[in-house]
Amino acid sequence: MPFSWRKSADQKPHRSPSSFLLYLEYQFKAGKPPWFIQRRDLPQMFGHAFYQFIFTAAVLTLVSALPAEDIEARASCVVDSVSAASSISSCSAVTINAFTVPSGSTLTLSPKAGATVTMAGDITFAKTSTAGPLFTIDGDNVTFKGTGHKFNGNGASYWDGKGTNGGVDKPHPLLKQVDLSLMACSQTLTIYIQVQGLWHLLSIHGDTYFALFVATTQRERQVLNSPAQAISIGNSDGLTFDSITVDNSAGDTNSLGHNTDGFDVSADDVTIKNSVVKNQDDCIAINSGSNIVFQNNQCSGGHGISVGSISTGKTVTDVTISGNTVTNSMYGLRIKVKAEATSAKVSGITNTISGITKYGVLISQSYPDDAGTPGTGGPISGVSFTGSATTVKVGDKAKRLTVDCGNCSGKWDFSKLTVTGGSAGTIASSSATISGGSY
């Protein structure tokens, strides 16, 4: 049997370890030991046992010399540049050191299934014309640990007061979770990313399990200065976002920050809790989905908590909003359905709110108007304020409660809602009956 040789990329010949082992085995079985043990007196002195010993020793020596990745996946990898991130598919532990993603580049991480990714430094994104997402994590059962570090999107380099409605192109999304419909419903995904930086910076996708953070509680994640929307959640089940900080408060300067939503949700079975959003638009916008919980969060500077805007064919059901604090915002709580929407539905909507400048609570089917001519294609039903008390304090020029329905129905229990300050709004609830509460 010939001994196999091969050449590397630099044209230097070297033996293939696997071929060499086969060569040794062939030579021994044929009674032709390799040249380095061809002494005529050795077989007579030690017999076949000697050859077995030599062969075993050769095998052990060669195996110990093999690269680790030829035996098993590398245990750990370090990512300190965009290029370093391209070769971590066999890594079960990934450490991200501080570095800057240059203009025109995006960062993609695709570690081994079940890997743990730990941030050991801040990631900064240079101003870019790239559409986004600028950061993608792709993998199964991956745990992401922010450990207090930040994704910095340099939002001030983009902010022009126009958001996504014009002006400078803003890369988006910052964090976007997509394409995870195959996740097992019994599993829990916990995502902790400090959101301080890019309009949908991160894209997460995978299969069988929510491809990213699995069943661990990580905290102290921050995203700083997203050019526009911060976190987009879509097409997945069983996600928990815990202790996220979205800090776009720098966009308040000269009112340059715009469309800086904290969370945009279009998914089922999502929980967002214990998080902080400082921005210039919706703290959360629930655009479609069911079984959504938003609890014990702090929202300031933006447009408060929103269900919607609901478009044609979109449905929002079974949403629980509780224990949240909304301060210094234009709205407290909003349900907004586009006036032209058809085949849409909002139902089952079940917080300390202060410093509201426009509406304490607004339920409207005339979006983008607040209280215009409502449409009828997106019915609203089952809205309630029950359980813990919802207390809303509005400014002198704000409306306490306004309901602008063209197609609302059912019995709405507002018994735990108290709105003070400002002036009374108008109640046009269509076929819905509202009871309880003080507003």
C-alpha positions as CSV (number, residue, x, y, z in Angstrom):
1,M,0.0,0.0,0.0
2,P,1.5,3.3,-1.0
3,F,2.2,6.0,1.7
4,S,0.0,9.0,1.1
5,W,1.5,12.4,0.7
6,R,-0.4,15.7,0.2
7,K,0.6,19.3,-0.3
8,S,-0.6,22.2,1.7
9,A,-1.6,25.6,0.3
10,D,2.0,26.7,0.6
11,Q,3.1,23.7,-1.5
12,K,5.0,22.1,1.4
13,P,4.5,18.3,1.3
14,H,3.4,16.7,4.6
15,R,2.1,13.3,5.6
16,S,-1.6,12.7,6.2
17,P,-1.8,11.4,9.7
18,S,-4.7,9.1,8.9
19,S,-2.9,7.7,5.8
20,F,0.2,7.1,7.8
21,L,-1.6,5.0,10.4
22,L,-3.1,2.9,7.6
23,Y,0.4,2.5,6.1
24,L,1.8,1.3,9.4
25,E,-1.0,-1.2,9.9
26,Y,-0.5,-2.5,6.4
27,Q,3.2,-2.9,6.8
28,F,2.9,-4.8,10.1
29,K,0.3,-7.2,8.7
30,A,2.4,-7.9,5.7
31,G,5.4,-8.7,7.9
32,K,7.2,-5.6,6.6
33,P,7.9,-3.3,9.5
34,P,8.8,0.3,8.7
35,W,12.4,1.2,8.1
36,F,12.9,2.7,11.6
37,I,12.4,-0.7,13.3
38,Q,13.9,-3.0,10.5
39,R,16.6,-4.7,12.6
40,R,16.8,-8.4,11.8
41,D,17.4,-9.4,15.4
42,L,14.3,-7.6,16.8
43,P,11.6,-10.1,15.7
44,Q,13.7,-13.0,17.1
45,M,14.2,-11.1,20.4
46,F,10.7,-9.9,21.0
47,G,8.4,-11.5,18.5
48,H,5.0,-10.1,17.5
49,A,4.4,-8.4,20.8
50,F,7.2,-6.0,19.9
51,Y,5.4,-4.9,16.8
52,Q,2.2,-4.4,18.6
53,F,4.0,-2.2,21.1
54,I,5.6,-0.1,18.4
55,F,2.4,0.3,16.5
56,T,0.4,1.4,19.6
57,A,3.1,3.9,20.5
58,A,3.1,5.3,17.0
59,V,-0.7,5.7,17.0
60,L,-0.7,7.5,20.4
61,T,2.1,9.8,19.2
62,L,0.4,10.7,16.0
63,V,-3.0,11.2,17.7
64,S,-1.5,13.5,20.3
65,A,0.0,15.6,17.5
66,L,-3.2,16.0,15.6
67,P,-4.8,19.5,15.8
68,A,-7.5,19.7,18.5
69,E,-10.2,20.4,15.9
70,D,-9.4,17.1,14.2
71,I,-10.4,15.3,17.4
72,E,-13.2,17.4,18.8
73,A,-14.6,20.8,18.6
74,R,-12.5,23.6,19.9
75,A,-13.4,24.4,23.5
76,S,-13.1,28.2,23.3
77,C,-12.6,30.9,20.8
78,V,-12.0,34.7,21.0
79,V,-13.7,37.2,18.7
80,D,-11.9,40.5,18.5
81,S,-12.6,41.5,14.9
82,V,-15.2,40.9,12.1
83,S,-12.9,38.4,10.5
84,A,-12.3,36.4,13.7
85,A,-16.0,35.9,13.9
86,S,-16.1,33.9,10.7
87,S,-14.4,30.8,12.1
88,I,-16.3,29.9,15.3
89,S,-18.6,27.2,14.0
90,S,-16.9,24.5,16.2
91,C,-16.6,26.7,19.3
92,S,-18.6,25.8,22.4
93,A,-17.4,28.9,24.3
94,V,-17.0,32.3,22.6
95,T,-15.5,35.4,24.2
96,I,-16.1,38.7,22.5
97,N,-13.4,41.3,23.3
98,A,-13.9,45.0,22.7
99,F,-13.5,46.1,19.1
100,T,-15.1,48.4,16.4
101,V,-17.0,47.0,13.5
102,P,-15.8,49.1,10.6
103,S,-18.0,51.0,8.2
104,G,-19.5,48.8,5.5
105,S,-19.1,45.6,7.6
106,T,-21.6,43.6,9.6
107,L,-20.8,41.2,12.5
108,T,-22.1,37.6,12.3
109,L,-21.7,34.9,15.0
110,S,-22.4,31.3,14.2
111,P,-21.1,29.2,17.1
112,K,-21.6,25.5,17.8
113,A,-25.0,24.4,19.0
114,G,-25.3,24.9,22.8
115,A,-22.4,27.4,22.9
116,T,-22.1,30.2,25.4
117,V,-21.2,33.6,24.1
118,T,-19.8,36.0,26.7
119,M,-19.0,39.7,26.1
120,A,-15.7,40.9,27.6
121,G,-15.8,44.3,26.1
122,D,-18.0,46.8,24.3
123,I,-18.8,46.5,20.6
124,T,-18.9,49.8,18.7
125,F,-20.3,50.2,15.2
126,A,-18.7,52.8,13.0
127,K,-21.2,55.0,11.0
128,T,-22.2,53.0,8.0
129,S,-24.5,53.0,5.0
130,T,-25.2,49.3,5.4
131,A,-28.9,48.6,5.7
132,G,-28.7,46.2,8.6
133,P,-29.0,44.1,10.6
134,L,-25.5,45.0,11.7
135,F,-25.2,42.1,14.2
136,T,-26.4,38.6,13.6
137,I,-26.3,35.6,15.9
138,D,-27.2,32.3,14.3
139,G,-27.2,29.0,16.3
140,D,-29.2,26.6,18.3
141,N,-29.5,26.7,22.1
142,V,-26.9,29.5,22.4
143,T,-26.6,31.4,25.7
144,F,-25.6,35.1,25.3
145,K,-24.1,36.9,28.3
146,G,-23.7,40.6,28.1
147,T,-22.0,40.9,31.5
148,G,-22.5,44.7,31.6
149,H,-21.1,45.5,28.2
150,K,-22.7,47.5,25.5
151,F,-23.5,47.5,21.8
152,N,-22.9,51.1,20.8
153,G,-24.5,52.2,17.6
154,N,-23.4,55.7,17.4
155,G,-26.9,57.0,17.0
156,A,-25.8,60.6,17.2
157,S,-24.1,60.2,13.8
158,Y,-27.5,59.5,12.2
159,W,-30.0,61.4,14.2
160,D,-31.6,64.3,12.2
161,G,-35.1,64.5,13.7
162,K,-36.6,62.5,10.8
163,G,-36.1,58.9,12.0
164,T,-37.0,56.5,9.2
165,N,-39.2,59.0,7.5
166,G,-36.3,60.6,5.6
167,G,-33.0,62.3,5.9
168,V,-29.9,60.2,6.7
169,D,-30.3,56.5,6.1
170,K,-30.4,54.7,9.5
171,P,-29.2,51.1,9.6
172,H,-31.9,48.7,10.9
173,P,-32.7,46.6,12.7
174,L,-30.5,46.8,15.7
175,L,-31.6,43.6,17.3
176,K,-33.9,41.5,15.3
177,Q,-35.0,37.9,16.1
178,V,-36.5,36.1,13.2
179,D,-37.2,32.6,11.7
180,L,-37.5,30.6,14.9
181,S,-40.9,29.0,14.3
182,L,-39.5,25.5,15.0
183,M,-38.6,26.2,18.6
184,A,-40.0,23.7,21.1
185,C,-42.7,25.5,23.1
186,S,-41.6,23.9,26.3
187,Q,-38.3,25.6,26.2
188,T,-37.6,29.1,27.5
189,L,-35.3,31.6,25.8
190,T,-33.8,34.4,27.8
191,I,-32.2,37.2,25.9
192,Y,-30.1,39.8,27.7
193,I,-28.5,42.4,25.5
194,Q,-27.7,45.9,26.5
195,V,-29.3,47.9,23.9
196,Q,-27.5,51.1,23.5
197,G,-26.7,51.5,19.9
198,L,-28.2,50.5,16.6
199,W,-31.6,50.4,14.9
200,H,-32.2,46.7,15.0
201,L,-28.5,45.9,15.4
202,L,-28.8,42.2,16.1
203,S,-30.5,39.5,14.0
204,I,-31.1,36.1,15.6
205,H,-32.2,33.1,13.8
206,G,-32.1,29.3,14.0
207,D,-34.2,26.3,14.4
208,T,-35.6,23.8,16.9
209,Y,-34.8,26.1,19.8
210,F,-34.8,29.8,19.8
211,A,-31.4,29.8,18.4
212,L,-29.9,32.2,20.9
213,F,-30.2,32.4,24.7
214,V,-31.4,29.3,26.5
215,A,-32.9,28.9,29.9
216,T,-30.5,31.1,31.8
217,T,-31.0,34.5,33.4
218,Q,-28.5,37.1,32.4
219,R,-28.7,40.7,33.3
220,E,-27.1,44.1,32.8
221,R,-27.4,44.3,29.0
222,Q,-27.4,47.7,27.3
223,V,-27.9,49.1,23.9
224,L,-26.8,52.7,23.5
225,N,-28.0,55.3,21.0
226,S,-29.7,53.2,18.3
227,P,-30.1,55.2,15.1
228,A,-33.8,54.2,15.1
229,Q,-35.8,51.2,16.4
230,A,-33.7,49.2,19.0
231,I,-35.1,45.7,19.3
232,S,-37.4,43.9,16.9
233,I,-38.9,40.5,18.0
234,G,-40.7,38.4,15.4
235,N,-41.7,34.9,14.3
236,S,-40.7,32.9,17.4
237,D,-42.2,31.4,20.6
238,G,-41.3,31.4,24.2
239,L,-38.9,34.3,24.6
240,T,-38.1,36.2,27.8
241,F,-36.3,39.5,27.7
242,D,-35.1,40.3,31.2
243,S,-33.2,43.4,32.5
244,I,-32.6,45.1,29.2
245,T,-31.5,48.7,29.0
246,V,-32.3,50.7,25.9
247,D,-30.8,54.1,26.4
248,N,-31.4,56.6,23.6
249,S,-31.8,59.5,25.9
250,A,-29.0,61.4,24.2
251,G,-31.5,61.7,21.3
252,D,-33.5,64.2,23.3
253,T,-31.0,66.9,22.5
254,N,-32.6,69.3,20.0
255,S,-35.2,66.6,19.4
256,L,-32.9,64.8,17.0
257,G,-33.8,61.2,18.0
258,H,-36.9,59.9,16.2
259,N,-38.6,56.5,15.7
260,T,-36.4,55.0,18.4
261,D,-38.8,52.3,19.6
262,G,-37.5,50.2,22.4
263,F,-39.2,46.9,21.5
264,D,-41.2,46.1,18.4
265,V,-43.1,42.8,18.9
266,S,-44.7,40.7,16.2
267,A,-44.5,37.2,17.9
268,D,-46.3,34.8,20.2
269,D,-45.4,34.0,23.8
270,V,-43.0,36.9,24.6
271,T,-42.2,38.2,28.0
272,I,-40.4,41.5,28.5
273,K,-39.7,42.4,32.2
274,N,-37.5,44.4,34.5
275,S,-36.2,46.5,31.7
276,V,-35.6,50.2,31.1
277,V,-36.3,52.2,27.9
278,K,-35.3,55.8,27.5
279,N,-36.3,57.0,24.0
280,Q,-38.3,59.2,21.7
281,D,-41.0,56.8,20.5
282,D,-42.9,53.7,21.7
283,C,-41.4,52.0,24.7
284,I,-43.0,48.9,23.3
285,A,-45.1,48.5,20.2
286,I,-47.0,45.2,20.0
287,N,-47.9,44.9,16.3
288,S,-49.1,41.3,16.2
289,G,-49.0,38.2,18.3
290,S,-50.5,36.5,21.3
291,N,-49.7,35.7,24.9
292,I,-47.5,38.7,25.4
293,V,-46.5,40.0,28.8
294,F,-44.9,43.4,29.5
295,Q,-44.3,43.8,33.2
296,N,-42.3,45.8,35.8
297,N,-40.6,47.9,33.1
298,Q,-39.6,51.6,33.2
299,C,-40.4,53.8,30.2
300,S,-39.5,57.5,29.9
301,G,-39.2,60.2,27.3
302,G,-41.2,58.6,24.5
303,H,-44.7,57.6,23.5
304,G,-45.4,55.1,26.3
305,I,-46.8,51.6,25.9
306,S,-48.6,50.8,22.7
307,V,-50.6,48.0,21.3
308,G,-50.2,48.6,17.6
309,S,-50.3,50.2,15.2
310,I,-52.4,47.3,13.9
311,S,-52.4,46.9,10.2
312,T,-54.6,44.9,7.8
313,G,-54.6,41.1,8.6
314,K,-52.8,41.6,11.9
315,T,-54.1,40.2,15.2
316,V,-53.1,41.0,18.8
317,T,-54.6,38.8,21.6
318,D,-54.0,38.0,25.2
319,V,-51.7,40.8,26.2
320,T,-50.9,41.5,29.9
321,I,-49.4,44.9,30.8
322,S,-48.7,45.3,34.5
323,G,-46.5,46.9,37.1
324,N,-44.9,49.3,34.6
325,T,-43.8,52.9,35.2
326,V,-44.2,55.4,32.4
327,T,-42.9,58.9,33.0
328,N,-42.4,62.1,31.0
329,S,-44.0,60.7,27.9
330,M,-46.5,61.8,25.3
331,Y,-48.9,58.9,26.0
332,G,-49.4,56.5,28.8
333,L,-51.1,53.5,27.3
334,R,-52.3,53.3,23.7
335,I,-54.2,50.9,21.5
336,K,-53.9,52.1,18.0
337,V,-55.5,50.5,14.9
338,K,-55.0,52.0,11.5
339,A,-58.1,53.6,10.1
340,E,-57.9,51.6,6.9
341,A,-57.1,48.2,8.5
342,T,-59.2,45.2,7.6
343,S,-59.3,41.7,9.0
344,A,-57.4,42.9,12.1
345,K,-58.2,42.2,15.7
346,V,-57.3,43.4,19.2
347,S,-58.6,41.5,22.3
348,G,-57.7,40.4,25.8
349,I,-55.6,43.4,26.9
350,T,-55.3,43.3,30.6
351,N,-49.1,50.3,35.8
352,T,-47.9,53.9,37.6
353,I,-47.9,56.5,34.8
354,S,-47.0,60.1,35.2
355,G,-45.9,63.2,33.4
356,I,-48.1,62.4,30.4
357,T,-48.4,65.4,28.0
358,K,-51.1,64.3,25.5
359,Y,-53.2,61.2,26.5
360,G,-53.2,59.2,29.6
361,V,-55.0,56.3,27.9
362,L,-55.9,56.3,24.2
363,I,-57.8,53.6,22.4
364,S,-58.2,54.6,18.8
365,Q,-59.1,53.0,15.5
366,S,-58.2,56.1,13.5
367,Y,-54.4,55.9,13.5
368,P,-52.3,57.8,12.5
369,D,-54.8,60.3,13.9
370,D,-55.3,60.2,17.6
371,A,-59.1,60.8,17.5
372,G,-60.2,61.2,14.0
373,T,-62.6,59.2,11.8
374,P,-62.3,55.5,13.0
375,G,-62.1,52.6,10.7
376,T,-64.1,49.3,11.3
377,G,-61.8,46.7,9.8
378,G,-59.8,46.1,13.0
379,P,-62.2,45.3,15.8
380,I,-61.1,45.7,19.4
381,S,-62.6,43.7,22.2
382,G,-61.8,42.5,25.7
383,V,-59.8,45.5,27.0
384,S,-59.5,45.6,30.8
385,F,-57.7,47.3,33.6
386,T,-57.9,44.7,36.4
387,G,-55.6,43.1,39.0
388,S,-53.0,45.7,40.2
389,A,-54.0,49.3,40.1
390,T,-53.1,51.4,37.1
391,T,-52.6,55.0,38.2
392,V,-52.1,57.7,35.5
393,K,-51.2,61.4,36.1
394,V,-51.4,63.6,33.1
395,G,-50.3,67.2,32.5
396,D,-52.6,70.2,32.4
397,K,-53.1,70.1,28.6
398,A,-53.5,66.3,28.3
399,K,-56.6,64.2,28.0
400,R,-57.2,61.6,30.7
401,L,-59.0,58.9,28.6
402,T,-60.0,59.0,25.0
403,V,-61.8,56.1,23.2
404,D,-62.3,56.5,19.4
405,C,-63.9,53.3,18.2
406,G,-65.6,52.4,14.9
407,N,-65.9,48.7,15.7
408,C,-65.4,47.8,19.4
409,S,-67.3,45.3,21.4
410,G,-67.7,43.4,24.7
411,K,-67.6,44.4,28.4
412,W,-64.5,46.3,29.3
413,D,-63.6,46.4,33.0
414,F,-61.7,49.5,33.9
415,S,-62.2,49.1,37.7
416,K,-58.5,49.4,38.5
417,L,-57.8,52.4,36.3
418,T,-57.5,55.9,37.8
419,V,-56.5,58.9,35.7
420,T,-56.1,62.3,37.2
421,G,-55.1,65.8,36.0
422,G,-55.7,67.4,32.6
423,S,-59.2,67.3,31.2
424,A,-61.7,64.6,30.3
425,G,-61.4,63.0,26.8
426,T,-64.2,61.8,24.6
427,I,-65.6,58.3,24.9
428,A,-66.9,56.8,21.6
429,S,-66.8,53.1,22.4
430,S,-69.1,51.7,19.6
431,S,-70.7,48.5,21.0
432,A,-68.3,48.1,23.9
433,T,-69.5,48.7,27.4
434,I,-67.0,50.3,29.8
435,S,-67.5,50.0,33.5
436,G,-65.6,51.1,36.6
437,G,-62.6,53.2,37.0
438,S,-62.0,56.9,37.5
439,Y,-61.1,59.1,34.6
